[in-house]
């Protein structure tokens, strides 16, 4: 039998600070490798990551050793398969219907975007992470989920605590302690809204779930909302900041995108270049093989979509942001039954509304000291700041 080689040199700190140099090496030397520090077999080639995600019968989402269950205090739909997963996923899906995106959430996002952009000062340096990308993502998500009384600050704190806990593969104490302190507040916020939404239903996720003809258990309603809080802020926040960084550091590309109006291409390239959700876990249901490497039943596989999006077989100069590259298919929104529920919302709000709006308001926006922007994260990744001068 041929088992995956073990790499005991790769640290979680390396994967947090600079995963792409690690992935580049592994794609060439060991595309299927056991990484001791994360306790998983890592896949770095695009064909392999997609094949695993597209075969839920063979590769289950129920990773029994994920920190997600500990962080969320629940067995969430993200770790379920088949009918059980689909029932909980579909409970929220009506909220994200095309008609709701067009008539409710798109206009709401446009209104909030204008208001948040109005607050930004001109002709001085401002960090778009805390002043725009984070709060705006929090505000529209609070409305979509049906908890509009949650403040931007609360939503962002809860979200960061949840994703830090879910990505705590080293099982450090502090991330779990921080997220533990958030659950009572989140539960209380949701529970306070139930009577109101029972009396006056709307199209928010909480309302849709509790007013369904055959509602899911309330514990899973809470879990669904927390999954959305965890992923629904950092993904749009980080993707917006990433695209802005890419365009502002490539002024020739920015000018062509302005000319063509193809902001959606810039959005997709940003997600390909730095995937907001970098990796996902699966559990092998049976003995199998990947690239001739034996995978035993029960083995935990980690698919690195961040690496897949840079795969040399698919992308020329994949490590570079290029909004003008020929149209390609990335894996940042996932694949298979667990394809990201907010895909169309993100493409609408950022790719079609925010990007043209911000450059219409600030056509001469300049990135200040781009070399000092710090990128961070292994499971979830994005820039920790984006200082710009708005002109």
C-alpha positions in Angstrom: 0.0 0.0 0.0 1.1 3.6 -0.7 0.2 6.0 2.0 0.6 9.8 1.9 4.0 11.1 3.0 4.0 13.0 6.3 5.3 16.6 6.5 6.2 17.5 10.1 7.9 20.8 9.1 4.8 22.8 8.1 3.4 24.7 11.0 0.0 26.3 11.6 1.8 29.6 11.9 3.3 29.2 8.4 -0.1 28.4 7.0 -1.6 31.4 8.7 1.1 33.9 7.6 2.0 32.7 4.1 0.1 29.6 2.9 0.7 30.2 -0.7 4.4 29.5 -0.7 3.7 26.2 1.1 1.0 25.3 -1.4 3.2 26.1 -4.4 5.8 23.7 -3.1 3.3 21.0 -2.3 1.6 21.1 -5.7 4.9 20.1 -7.2 6.4 17.9 -4.6 3.6 16.3 -2.7 0.0 17.2 -3.8 -1.4 14.6 -1.4 0.4 14.9 2.0 -0.2 14.3 5.6 0.4 17.6 7.5 1.2 16.7 11.1 0.4 20.1 12.6 -3.2 20.1 11.4 -3.7 16.3 11.7 -5.1 16.0 8.2 -4.2 14.8 4.7 -4.0 18.0 2.6 -4.9 18.2 -1.1 -3.5 21.1 -3.1 -4.4 20.3 -6.7 -7.6 21.7 -8.3 -8.7 18.4 -9.8 -8.5 16.6 -6.5 -10.2 19.2 -4.4 -13.1 19.4 -6.8 -13.4 15.7 -7.1 -13.6 15.3 -3.3 -16.3 18.0 -2.9 -18.3 16.7 -5.8 -18.5 13.1 -4.3 -20.3 13.4 -1.0 -21.2 9.7 -1.0 -17.5 8.9 -0.7 -16.3 12.0 1.2 -18.5 13.0 4.1 -18.7 16.5 5.5 -18.9 15.1 8.9 -15.3 15.6 10.1 -15.5 14.3 13.7 -12.4 16.2 14.8 -13.2 19.6 13.4 -13.1 22.5 15.9 -16.3 23.8 14.3 -18.6 21.7 16.6 -16.8 23.0 19.7 -16.9 26.6 18.4 -20.5 26.6 17.4 -21.8 24.4 20.3 -23.8 22.5 17.7 -23.6 19.9 15.0 -24.2 22.3 12.1 -25.4 21.8 8.6 -21.8 22.4 7.4 -21.0 19.0 8.9 -24.0 17.0 7.7 -24.7 15.1 4.5 -27.7 13.9 2.4 -31.2 14.6 3.4 -30.4 15.9 6.8 -28.1 18.5 5.3 -30.5 19.4 2.6 -33.4 19.9 5.0 -31.5 22.4 7.1 -30.0 24.1 4.0 -33.3 24.5 2.3 -34.9 25.9 5.4 -33.0 29.2 4.7 -33.0 29.1 0.9 -36.2 31.0 0.3 -34.6 34.1 1.8 -31.9 34.0 -1.0 -34.3 33.5 -3.9 -33.7 35.5 -7.1 -36.8 37.7 -6.5 -35.7 38.5 -3.0 -32.2 39.4 -4.1 -33.6 41.7 -6.8 -36.4 43.4 -4.9 -35.3 43.3 -1.3 -31.7 42.7 -0.5 -30.1 44.3 -3.6 -31.9 47.6 -3.0 -31.3 47.4 0.8 -27.5 46.9 0.2 -27.5 49.8 -2.3 -29.1 52.1 0.3 -26.7 51.1 3.0 -23.7 51.3 0.7 -24.5 54.9 -0.2 -25.0 55.8 3.5 -21.7 54.2 4.6 -19.8 55.8 1.7 -21.2 59.2 2.7 -19.5 58.8 6.1 -16.1 58.5 4.6 -13.9 61.6 4.7 -12.2 62.8 1.6 -8.6 63.8 1.2 -7.3 62.0 4.2 -6.2 58.4 4.9 -8.9 56.1 6.1 -8.8 52.3 6.7 -11.6 50.7 4.8 -11.6 47.5 6.9 -13.2 49.1 10.0 -15.0 52.0 8.3 -16.6 50.3 5.3 -16.1 46.7 4.5 -16.7 45.2 8.0 -19.7 47.4 9.1 -21.4 47.3 5.7 -21.2 43.5 5.6 -22.5 43.3 9.1 -25.5 45.7 8.5 -26.9 43.9 5.4 -26.4 40.5 7.0 -28.2 41.5 10.2 -31.2 42.5 8.0 -31.1 39.4 5.9 -31.0 37.1 8.9 -33.8 38.9 10.7 -31.9 40.4 13.6 -31.6 44.1 12.5 -31.3 45.2 16.2 -27.8 43.6 16.3 -25.3 46.4 16.0 -22.5 46.4 13.4 -20.0 46.0 16.3 -21.9 43.0 17.8 -22.2 41.3 14.4 -18.5 41.7 13.6 -17.4 40.5 17.0 -19.6 37.5 16.9 -18.5 36.6 13.4 -14.8 36.9 14.2 -15.2 34.8 17.3 -17.1 32.1 15.4 -14.6 31.8 12.6 -11.6 32.0 14.9 -13.1 29.2 16.9 -14.0 27.1 13.8 -10.5 27.6 12.4 -8.8 26.8 15.7 -7.1 23.6 14.4 -4.4 24.0 17.1 -7.1 23.9 19.8 -5.7 26.9 21.6 -7.8 28.0 24.7 -8.4 31.6 23.9 -10.4 31.4 20.6 -12.8 28.9 22.3 -13.2 31.0 25.4 -14.0 34.0 23.3 -16.6 32.4 21.2 -18.1 30.7 24.3 -18.8 34.2 25.6 -20.8 35.1 22.5 -23.4 32.4 22.4 -25.7 33.7 25.1 -25.8 37.1 23.4 -26.5 35.7 20.0 -29.2 33.4 21.4 -30.9 36.2 23.3 -30.9 38.4 20.2 -32.5 35.7 18.0 -35.1 34.7 20.7 -36.2 38.3 21.2 -37.1 38.5 17.5 -39.2 35.3 17.3 -42.5 36.8 18.7 -42.2 39.8 16.4 -41.6 37.7 13.3 -44.4 35.3 14.2 -46.8 38.2 14.3 -45.4 40.0 11.2 -43.5 37.5 9.0 -41.0 38.8 6.4 -38.4 37.3 4.0 -35.5 37.2 6.5 -33.9 33.9 7.2 -35.2 33.7 10.8 -38.7 34.5 9.7 -38.7 32.0 6.9 -37.4 29.2 9.2 -39.7 29.7 12.1 -42.8 30.2 10.0 -42.3 27.3 7.7 -45.0 24.7 7.4 -42.6 22.0 8.7 -40.0 24.0 10.6 -36.6 22.6 11.6 -35.8 22.3 15.3 -35.1 25.7 16.9 -31.7 24.5 18.0 -30.9 24.1 14.3 -32.4 27.5 13.5 -29.9 29.0 15.9 -27.1 26.9 14.4 -28.0 28.0 10.8 -28.0 31.7 11.8 -24.6 31.3 13.5 -23.2 29.6 10.4 -24.4 32.6 8.4 -23.0 35.1 10.9 -19.7 33.3 10.8 -19.3 33.2 7.1 -21.6 36.1 6.0 -19.4 38.9 7.2 -15.8 37.8 6.6 -16.4 36.6 3.1 -17.9 39.8 1.6 -15.7 41.9 3.8 -12.5 40.2 2.8 -13.4 39.8 -0.9 -14.2 43.5 -1.2 -10.9 44.5 0.4 -9.0 41.9 -1.7 -10.5 43.2 -5.0 -9.8 46.8 -4.0 -6.2 45.9 -3.1 -5.7 44.1 -6.5 -7.2 46.9 -8.5 -5.4 49.7 -6.7 -2.0 48.0 -7.0 -2.6 47.4 -10.8 -3.8 50.8 -12.1 -3.7 49.6 -15.7 -6.2 46.9 -14.9 -8.4 49.3 -12.9 -8.5 51.7 -15.9 -9.6 48.9 -18.2 -12.3 47.7 -15.8 -13.6 51.3 -15.5 -13.7 51.5 -19.3 -15.4 48.2 -19.8 -17.6 48.2 -16.7 -16.7 44.6 -16.1 -16.6 44.8 -12.3 -17.8 41.3 -12.0 -14.6 40.0 -13.6 -12.6 42.0 -11.0 -14.7 40.5 -8.2 -14.3 36.9 -9.4 -10.5 37.4 -9.8 -10.2 38.7 -6.3 -11.9 35.6 -4.9 -9.7 33.4 -7.0 -6.5 35.2 -6.0 -7.2 35.1 -2.3 -10.1 32.8 -1.3 -11.9 34.1 1.8 -12.5 30.5 2.9 -9.2 28.8 2.2 -9.7 25.2 3.1 -12.5 22.6 3.9 -12.5 19.2 5.6 -14.0 15.9 4.5 -14.0 12.4 6.0 -13.5 9.3 3.8 -16.5 7.0 4.1 -14.6 4.1 2.5 -11.0 3.0 1.6 -10.1 4.8 -1.6 -7.2 6.3 -3.5 -6.2 9.8 -4.6 -3.3 10.1 -7.1 -2.3 6.5 -6.3 -2.2 7.4 -2.6 -4.2 5.1 -0.3 -6.8 6.9 1.7 -8.2 4.8 4.6 -11.8 4.8 5.7 -12.2 7.5 8.4 -9.2 9.5 7.2 -9.7 13.3 7.3 -9.0 15.1 4.0 -8.5 18.8 3.8 -9.2 20.4 0.4 -7.2 23.6 0.0 -9.3 25.6 -2.5 -6.9 28.4 -2.0 -4.2 26.3 -3.5 -6.6 24.9 -6.2 -7.2 28.5 -7.3 -3.5 28.9 -8.0 -3.0 25.5 -9.7 -0.5 25.9 -12.6 -2.5 23.5 -14.7 -5.4 26.0 -14.8 -4.0 29.4 -14.2 -1.0 31.2 -15.7 0.7 33.3 -13.1 -1.9 32.3 -10.6 -0.1 34.0 -7.8 -0.8 37.4 -9.5 -4.0 39.4 -9.5 -5.2 39.9 -13.0 -8.7 41.1 -13.5 -8.2 40.9 -17.3 -7.3 37.3 -17.4 -9.6 35.0 -19.6 -12.6 33.9 -17.7 -11.8 30.9 -15.4 -13.7 28.8 -12.9 -12.4 29.1 -9.3 -13.4 27.1 -6.2 -13.8 29.9 -3.7 -17.6 29.3 -3.5 -17.1 25.6 -3.0 -18.6 22.8 -5.1 -21.1 20.0 -4.7 -24.0 20.0 -2.2 -22.2 22.5 0.1 -21.8 25.2 -2.6 -21.9 28.5 -0.8 -25.5 29.6 -0.2 -24.6 33.3 -0.5 -22.9 33.1 -3.9 -25.4 35.1 -5.8 -25.8 37.6 -3.0 -22.1 38.3 -3.0 -21.9 38.6 -6.7 -24.7 41.1 -6.7 -23.8 43.2 -3.8 -20.0 43.5 -4.3 -19.5 42.7 -8.0 -22.4 44.7 -9.3 -23.2 47.3 -6.7 -20.3 48.2 -4.4 -17.3 48.2 -6.8 -18.8 50.5 -9.4 -20.3 52.7 -6.7 -17.1 53.2 -4.7 -15.0 54.1 -7.8 -17.7 56.5 -9.0 -17.6 58.3 -5.6 -13.8 58.2 -5.3 -12.3 57.8 -8.9 -8.8 58.7 -7.8 -8.7 56.6 -4.6 -5.1 55.7 -3.7 -3.8 52.8 -1.6 -1.4 54.0 1.0 1.8 51.9 1.6 0.5 48.7 0.1 3.6 46.9 1.2 2.5 47.3 4.8 -0.9 45.6 4.4 -0.9 42.4 6.4 -2.7 39.3 5.1 -3.7 36.8 7.7 -5.4 33.4 8.1 -5.3 29.7 7.3 -9.0 28.6 7.3 -10.2 32.1 6.5 -8.0 34.7 4.9 -8.0 38.4 4.0 -6.2 41.7 4.6 -6.2 43.0 8.2 -6.3 46.6 7.0 -6.7 48.7 3.8 -5.5 52.3 4.3 -6.5 54.5 1.4 -6.7 58.2 0.5 -10.1 59.0 -0.9 -10.1 61.5 -3.8 
